[in-house]
């Protein structure tokens, strides 16, 4: 029997989206995992070091396992990396009740806002937000290449070799699977009824009213809250997320993790004659992290993630003013 679930997978200390190519290929692998596991994805948000999904599935653990294996294999091959990529334990929580499901969808789509990546859910490229009620909001959809056209070879080049790509999958000009072709966009829209209701939910601020509305579902499940969606996150971090929700803290001048990783991968590692950040030693990675902080004014947490060093190691290097050659 299929049920609704919230699924979250985390890769602490890593950056999943080191490039636009990573975003494309991870999206395509997610689409394949959904089909392989018989999972229907309602919405997703692929963040720097974690991914959120609302799904309809009989066995969400099968969906997670497929993603864990395929994404890790791909990421390791591309970046010359070894070992596990995601944390050992994923978060899977069953959802019950229309209002509970809607609130979970709200939190997933607003995740980029809570993490300070964008000022609105619509301006984040790696989520489902901009696909919902697109026509009514005046969003121009990219030209899609369907599986049944003469461009099958083009589509296949952006999926693993010998992968059985479903005929329903369509990709854009960059080879990324369109969420319109592998997510239940129309089903999600039915939870909001109207475009105005959806827009309202994307703009409304977290409050006790969200809990009161869910109580009307009259189910045993505890209300969906930011604390539940971001299970395990420190209280101070949750407070920062709520501040980000107000939109006053977002700055376009702040580089995203992907932009910082591109700086590292395309420029800073060249002095070490390496093809990947994973191919240099810890001292060299610390030097790159220090360069990011001192020369590019990158926040320490971001510098640590993008350089693949522990924040504690980087903090010690900064405190002792170590110059690593």
C-alpha positions in Angstrom: 0.0 0.0 0.0 1.4 3.4 -1.0 1.7 6.1 1.6 3.0 9.6 1.7 6.5 10.2 3.2 9.0 12.9 3.8 12.5 11.7 3.0 15.8 13.5 3.7 19.3 12.3 2.8 22.3 14.2 4.1 26.0 14.2 3.1 27.7 16.1 6.0 31.0 17.7 5.1 30.5 17.4 1.4 29.0 19.5 -1.4 26.7 17.4 -3.7 26.4 20.2 -6.3 30.0 21.1 -7.0 28.9 22.1 -10.6 25.9 22.4 -12.8 26.8 19.0 -14.3 26.4 17.5 -10.8 23.0 19.1 -10.5 21.9 17.7 -13.9 23.3 14.2 -13.3 22.0 13.9 -9.7 18.5 15.0 -10.9 18.6 12.4 -13.7 19.7 9.7 -11.2 16.8 10.7 -8.9 14.4 10.3 -11.8 15.8 6.8 -12.5 15.6 5.8 -8.9 12.0 6.8 -8.7 11.1 4.6 -11.6 13.2 1.7 -10.5 11.6 1.7 -7.0 8.1 2.4 -8.1 8.1 5.7 -6.2 6.1 8.8 -7.2 7.9 12.0 -6.3 5.7 14.9 -5.4 8.4 17.6 -4.8 12.1 17.8 -4.1 14.8 20.2 -3.0 18.4 19.3 -3.8 20.5 21.4 -1.4 24.2 21.7 -1.1 24.8 18.8 1.3 21.3 17.2 1.6 18.2 16.4 -0.3 14.5 16.6 0.7 11.6 14.7 -1.0 7.9 14.3 -0.5 7.0 10.9 -2.1 4.2 8.5 -2.5 5.6 5.0 -2.1 5.1 1.5 -0.9 8.7 1.2 0.1 10.6 4.5 0.4 13.7 2.7 1.7 14.1 1.1 -1.7 14.0 4.6 -3.3 16.6 5.8 -0.9 18.9 2.8 -1.5 18.7 3.2 -5.2 19.7 6.9 -4.9 22.4 6.2 -2.4 24.1 3.6 -4.6 23.7 5.4 -8.0 24.6 8.9 -6.8 27.6 7.8 -4.8 28.9 5.7 -7.7 28.5 8.6 -10.1 29.9 11.3 -7.7 32.9 9.2 -6.8 33.8 8.5 -10.4 33.5 12.1 -11.5 35.5 13.6 -8.7 38.0 10.8 -8.2 36.6 10.2 -4.7 36.3 7.0 -2.6 34.0 5.7 0.1 30.4 6.5 1.2 28.9 9.8 0.3 25.7 10.0 2.4 25.3 9.7 6.1 24.5 6.2 7.2 21.0 7.0 8.4 18.4 8.7 6.3 15.3 10.4 7.7 12.0 8.8 6.6 8.7 10.0 8.1 5.2 8.9 7.1 2.7 11.7 6.4 -1.0 11.4 7.1 -3.7 14.0 6.4 -4.0 16.6 3.6 -2.9 19.5 5.7 0.1 17.6 7.1 1.2 16.7 3.6 0.7 20.3 2.4 2.8 21.7 5.3 5.5 19.2 4.6 5.5 20.3 0.9 5.7 23.9 2.0 8.7 23.3 4.2 10.5 21.3 1.4 9.9 24.0 -1.2 10.9 26.7 1.2 14.1 24.9 2.2 16.4 27.0 0.0 14.9 30.1 1.7 15.5 28.7 5.2 19.1 27.9 4.3 19.7 31.4 2.9 20.2 30.3 -0.7 17.5 32.4 -2.2 14.9 35.1 -1.2 12.0 33.1 -2.7 11.4 29.4 -3.4 10.9 30.1 -7.1 14.4 31.5 -7.7 16.1 28.3 -6.6 17.0 26.2 -9.6 17.3 22.7 -8.0 13.8 22.2 -6.6 10.2 21.7 -7.8 8.9 25.1 -6.7 9.0 26.8 -10.1 7.1 24.0 -11.8 4.0 24.4 -9.8 1.2 26.5 -11.4 3.9 27.6 -13.9 1.4 28.7 -16.6 -0.6 30.8 -14.1 2.5 32.5 -12.8 3.8 33.3 -16.3 6.8 30.9 -16.1 8.1 30.0 -19.6 9.0 26.4 -19.6 12.2 25.3 -21.5 11.9 23.3 -24.7 11.9 19.7 -23.8 13.3 16.7 -25.8 11.0 13.7 -25.4 12.1 10.1 -25.2 10.2 9.0 -28.3 11.8 11.5 -30.6 14.9 11.1 -32.8 16.9 12.5 -30.0 17.0 9.3 -28.0 20.8 9.1 -28.3 21.1 12.7 -26.9 18.9 11.8 -24.0 20.8 8.6 -23.3 24.2 10.4 -23.2 23.1 12.0 -19.9 22.1 8.8 -18.2 24.3 5.9 -17.0 25.3 3.5 -19.8 22.7 0.8 -20.5 20.2 2.5 -18.2 16.6 1.9 -19.1 15.3 5.4 -19.4 11.4 5.5 -19.2 9.7 6.8 -22.4 7.9 9.4 -20.3 11.2 11.1 -19.3 11.9 14.3 -21.2 15.0 16.4 -20.8 15.8 20.1 -21.5 18.5 21.4 -23.8 21.2 20.8 -21.1 20.2 17.1 -20.7 18.5 17.5 -17.3 15.3 15.5 -16.8 12.4 17.8 -16.5 10.5 17.5 -13.2 7.3 17.8 -15.3 8.2 14.4 -16.7 9.0 12.5 -13.5 7.2 14.3 -10.7 3.5 14.4 -9.7 3.2 18.1 -10.3 -0.6 18.0 -10.9 -1.2 16.0 -7.8 0.8 18.6 -5.7 -1.3 21.4 -7.3 -4.4 19.6 -6.1 -3.3 20.1 -2.5 -3.4 23.9 -3.0 -6.5 24.1 -5.1 -5.6 27.4 -6.7 -2.5 29.3 -7.8 -3.2 32.0 -5.3 -3.3 29.5 -2.4 0.1 28.1 -3.5 1.6 31.6 -3.8 0.2 32.5 -0.4 1.8 29.3 1.2 5.1 30.1 -0.4 5.1 33.6 1.1 3.6 33.0 4.5 5.8 32.9 7.6 6.1 30.0 10.0 3.7 30.4 12.9 1.6 28.5 15.4 -1.2 28.8 12.8 0.5 26.1 10.8 0.1 23.7 13.7 -3.5 24.7 14.4 -4.4 24.0 10.7 -2.9 20.5 10.8 -4.9 19.7 13.9 -8.0 19.9 11.7 -6.9 16.7 9.9 -7.8 14.8 13.1 -5.0 12.3 12.8 -2.6 10.9 15.4 0.5 12.2 13.6 2.3 15.1 15.3 2.2 18.4 13.4 4.8 19.0 10.7 7.2 21.8 11.9 10.5 23.1 10.8 12.1 21.2 13.8 10.6 18.0 12.4 11.6 18.6 8.8 15.2 19.6 9.9 15.4 16.8 12.5 18.8 16.9 14.3 19.6 20.5 13.4 20.7 22.7 16.4 18.3 25.1 17.9 20.5 28.1 17.0 20.5 26.9 13.3 16.7 26.7 13.4 16.6 30.3 14.6 18.8 31.4 11.8 16.5 29.6 9.3 13.5 31.5 10.6 15.5 34.8 10.2 16.2 33.8 6.6 12.5 33.2 6.1 11.9 37.0 6.6 14.0 37.6 3.5 16.0 40.5 4.9 19.3 38.5 5.3 19.6 37.2 1.7 22.2 38.9 -0.4 22.8 38.3 -4.1 26.5 39.0 -3.6 27.1 36.0 -1.4 28.5 33.1 -3.4 26.6 29.8 -3.3 28.4 26.6 -2.4 28.4 25.6 -6.1 30.0 28.9 -7.1 32.7 28.5 -4.4 33.3 24.9 -5.5 33.7 26.0 -9.1 36.3 28.5 -7.9 38.1 25.7 -6.1 37.8 23.1 -8.8 38.6 25.4 -11.8 41.2 27.7 -10.4 42.6 27.1 -6.9 43.6 23.4 -7.3 45.5 24.2 -10.5 48.7 25.1 -8.5 48.8 21.5 -7.3 48.4 20.1 -10.8 45.4 18.1 -9.5 42.1 17.2 -11.4 40.0 17.1 -8.2 40.0 18.5 -4.7 39.9 14.8 -3.6 43.3 14.2 -5.2 45.3 16.6 -2.9 46.2 16.0 0.7 44.8 17.6 3.9 47.5 20.3 4.1 46.8 21.5 0.6 43.1 21.4 1.2 43.5 23.5 4.3 45.6 26.0 2.3 42.8 26.3 -0.2 40.3 26.8 2.6 42.4 29.6 4.1 42.7 31.2 0.7 39.0 31.2 0.3 38.6 32.9 3.7 41.4 35.4 3.4 41.3 36.4 -0.3 37.7 35.8 -1.2 35.9 36.4 2.1 34.1 33.1 2.1 32.4 32.1 5.4 34.4 29.5 7.3 31.7 26.8 7.1 31.4 27.2 3.3 35.2 27.2 2.9 35.4 24.0 4.9 32.7 22.2 2.9 34.0 23.2 -0.5 37.6 22.3 0.5 36.6 19.0 2.2 38.2 19.8 5.6 36.7 19.5 9.0 35.6 22.9 10.4 37.5 22.2 13.6 40.7 21.7 11.6 40.2 24.9 9.7 39.3 26.9 12.9 42.6 25.7 14.4 44.5 26.7 11.3 43.0 30.2 11.4 43.6 30.6 15.2 47.2 29.7 14.9 47.7 31.7 11.7 49.3 28.6 10.0 50.6 29.1 6.5 50.8 25.7 4.9 53.0 25.4 1.9 
